[in-house]
Amino acid sequence: MALPYAVFNTELIQMQHYLADQQKNTTVFLGMYFMVKD
């Protein structure tokens, strides 16, 4: 039963990286938007 857990754990880590990237992109986008808006 160790293998399915390892696969699940890997996918969880990848999802966390993906969400962190999305959050970073949103922050950058909003920063650029407000800089242009000023």
N, C-alpha and C positions, 0 to 999 in steps of 0.2 A: 504493500500500500504506500510505499515511500515515493514511487514514481509519479502517480497522479498528483500527489501533493506538491512535488517539485515542479511539475508542469503548471499547476494552478498558481504556485508562488511566482513563477517566472512571468506568467501572463499578468498577474497582479502588479508586479514591478513595472512591466512594460506599460500598463495602463496608467500607473502613477506618473511615469515619465511623460506619457502622452498628455495627461491632464496638466502637468506642470508646464509643458511646452505651450499648450493652448492658452493657459493663464498668462504666460510670459508674452505671447503674441498679442493677447488682448490688451495687456498693460502697455506694450509698446505702441499699439495702434491708438489707444486712447491718449497716450502722451503726445503722439504726433498730431492727433486731431486737435487737442487743446492748444498745442504750440501754434498750429496754423490758424486756429480760430482767433487767437489774441490779436 
